[in-house]
Every structure is written in structure tokens, then in C-alpha cells.
Amino acid sequence: YITTRLLYATSIDGINWSKYGAGASLMEGGGTGSWDVCIDTPEIVRDSSGYKLYYLGDTLPGGSNQLPSSRASIGVATSSDGIHWTKHGGNPILTRGESDSWECSWIESPAVLWDSAAGIYMMWYSGVDTNGWTIGIGLATSPDGFTWEKYPGNPVLSHGPSGSYDDMWVAVPAVIRTDRGYEMWYSGFSSATAYGNITVNYATSSDGVIWTKFTGNPLLSTISPPHNIAIDSAGPWAPDVIFNGDEYMMWYETVAGFSLATSTGQIIEF
């Protein structure tokens, strides 16, 4: 029996990291028969009540070489300090779509923002259709972070045309809001390259609903120099981005672990 858990690390510069409790688990997957035997793709939001952690929960008690089951959904946990977490009693809070929908197989990888001025939470997430092996990005909103409503026009970001860098998958979004609007980074996958090249790409939006892909995509690629293929293989995947006032810092997943890229953002298009 295999389960998964969420861990915690801290850094003062975003480069040198220290694992909390020597790699101690902060949150475990549920027990046998639960909806979240395996947990993954965490996203943390800080609001006036503390912290909310959104995550993929899956019934499949398998290893990393197995796909999520068709029941994979999104749940939430709360914390006052970011370390001690309590799972919401009403989980899962967001589930996959109907059998003929763009998200009929499973949903995962939530990216969540709290808009205090508007009094609304916004969640962008990956929706998977294994009938054609396509992935898109949908939007859901909530007044309290627990009760969610999907945007009726989903997906808000779809895969590109045949032969493009993201003609099968646009997935695992990271979204921030600045004074210019909403900015999204996402992983793309093309049928033309099989599993040889995964990319990180960029899109912008004035409202978080209508998105425009950057004309200079992709930003990062497995096979394009100067990236180290040995390190970046099976990636770059699942970007997470902050803007510290001077530069953007992007952490992303590879076969070797987490990597970092930075940018001044001088060519951003809105």
C-alpha cells in the first residue's frame, strides 16, 4: 500500500532551502477507501482567516507510474500557521465534469487567488479528457474558498492547433495578479514531439477569464539550449511564480527535483 504526503521547506532567497522537521510530513493522504488516498499539486493561499491549502485528492493507492483514477478531485485544508493543517469536512470541493465534457477524466493542479476587494476566490485548474488525451485549464469562483462554481464558458485556456507547442496539453497553471492584470504560466505538451519536449508558456488576461497566449512562447523547453537536458528531462513541468518587485522567480519540476529560473519581465505583452 502506497500513500503520499505534503512536506514543507523554507528559504530566505528562494535558492537555498531547508526542509522543515528534516522532511517531516505536514499532511498525509487519507486512509484506505478515502477520496484522497493520494494527495498532490498543493496550492496555498493566505487570507484574513489564515491559510488555505488546495490539493488534488485521488482514490488510487498507487505509485508515481500510475495515472490518477477517474474520481480524482480537488480538496482544501486550513491552517492558522501554515504548518498544522485540518482537512475540510466537506471535501472534495470540486470534482470532474460529465462523461462527455472537456474535464471528464479528472481535475487537478489548482492555482488560487483571493481578491479581497471583490470578496471572491478565483481558481484555475487542469481538466483532463483521456478519450483524446487533451488537457485544458478551467476557472471556478467562490465567495468563501469552500463552495465553488465553475465558469460556464470553460475551459478558459485550451490546447493549441495541431503541430503547435501545446497542441495536446495546457496544464498545471500558476497565476499571479499585478497592477497590469493577471499573468499565467503553464506547462505545454505537443503531439509532434512525443515525450521529448515539455515547455513552460505564458498568457495574460485583464479579468482572469479571457486569456491571450504570449507570441514568444515557449519560454522554457526541455531540449532548447541553454537548458541542461540531463537536469530538465521530464520537465520543465508545474511552474510556480512570484514577482518580488524587481524580478520574477519561477520554480519548476524536473526529473532531478525542483529548479529555478528568473526574469525581469521586460518583454511581457498585455
QUIVENUR-V505590 format. One record per backbone hydrogen bond with DSSP energy under -0.5 kcal/mol. NH is the residue of the N-H (numbers start at 0). CO is the residue of the C=O. E is the energy in kcal/mol with one decimal. If there is no record, write none. Layout:
nh & co & e
NH & CO & E
NH & CO & E
This chain:
nh & co & e
1 & 60 & -0.7
3 & 36 & -0.9
5 & 26 & -2.6
9 & 17 & -2.2
16 & 14 & -0.6
17 & 9 & -2.4
19 & 7 & -3.2
21 & 18 & -1.1
22 & 19 & -1.3
23 & 19 & -1.5
25 & 5 & -3.1
26 & 5 & -1.3
28 & 3 & -1.9
29 & 35 & -3.4
33 & 30 & -2.3
36 & 33 & -0.7
36 & 57 & -0.8
37 & 57 & -2.2
39 & 55 & -1.7
42 & 53 & -2.0
44 & 51 & -2.8
46 & 44 & -0.5
46 & 49 & -2.5
49 & 46 & -1.2
50 & 78 & -3.0
51 & 44 & -2.7
52 & 76 & -3.1
53 & 42 & -3.2
53 & 51 & -0.6
54 & 74 & -2.1
55 & 39 & -2.6
56 & 72 & -2.9
57 & 37 & -2.3
60 & 58 & -0.6
61 & 59 & -1.5
65 & 62 & -1.6
71 & 68 & -1.6
72 & 56 & -2.5
73 & 93 & -2.8
74 & 54 & -2.7
76 & 52 & -2.0
77 & 85 & -2.6
78 & 50 & -2.0
84 & 25 & -0.5
84 & 82 & -0.7
85 & 77 & -2.4
87 & 75 & -2.7
90 & 87 & -1.5
92 & 73 & -2.1
93 & 73 & -1.6
96 & 102 & -1.9
100 & 97 & -2.0
103 & 100 & -1.1
104 & 127 & -2.7
105 & 127 & -1.0
106 & 71 & -1.1
107 & 125 & -2.0
110 & 123 & -2.6
112 & 121 & -2.3
114 & 112 & -0.6
114 & 119 & -2.9
115 & 113 & -0.9
118 & 114 & -1.7
119 & 114 & -1.7
120 & 141 & -3.4
121 & 112 & -2.6
122 & 139 & -3.1
123 & 110 & -2.7
124 & 137 & -2.0
125 & 107 & -2.7
126 & 135 & -2.7
127 & 105 & -2.8
128 & 133 & -2.5
129 & 127 & -0.5
131 & 128 & -0.8
132 & 128 & -0.8
133 & 128 & -1.9
134 & 167 & -2.2
135 & 126 & -2.0
136 & 156 & -2.7
137 & 124 & -2.6
139 & 122 & -2.5
140 & 148 & -2.4
141 & 120 & -2.0
147 & 92 & -0.5
147 & 145 & -0.6
148 & 140 & -2.5
150 & 138 & -3.1
153 & 150 & -1.7
155 & 136 & -1.8
156 & 136 & -1.8
159 & 165 & -2.1
163 & 160 & -2.1
166 & 163 & -1.3
167 & 188 & -2.0
168 & 188 & -1.7
169 & 134 & -1.5
170 & 186 & -2.4
173 & 184 & -2.3
175 & 182 & -2.1
177 & 180 & -2.7
180 & 177 & -1.1
181 & 204 & -3.1
182 & 175 & -2.7
183 & 202 & -3.0
184 & 173 & -2.5
185 & 200 & -1.9
186 & 170 & -2.3
187 & 198 & -2.6
188 & 168 & -1.5
189 & 196 & -0.6
192 & 189 & -1.1
193 & 190 & -0.8
195 & 192 & -2.8
197 & 234 & -0.6
198 & 187 & -2.2
199 & 219 & -2.2
200 & 185 & -3.2
202 & 183 & -2.4
203 & 211 & -2.2
204 & 181 & -2.1
210 & 155 & -0.6
210 & 208 & -0.6
211 & 203 & -2.6
213 & 201 & -2.8
216 & 213 & -1.5
218 & 199 & -2.8
219 & 199 & -1.5
221 & 197 & -1.2
226 & 223 & -1.5
228 & 226 & -0.8
231 & 227 & -3.5
232 & 228 & -1.3
234 & 231 & -1.2
236 & 252 & -2.3
239 & 250 & -2.1
241 & 248 & -1.8
243 & 246 & -2.2
247 & 262 & -3.7
248 & 241 & -2.5
249 & 260 & -3.4
250 & 239 & -2.6
250 & 248 & -0.5
251 & 258 & -2.2
252 & 236 & -3.7
253 & 256 & -2.3
254 & 232 & -2.4
255 & 230 & -1.0
256 & 253 & -0.9
258 & 251 & -2.8
260 & 249 & -2.5
262 & 247 & -1.9
267 & 264 & -1.1
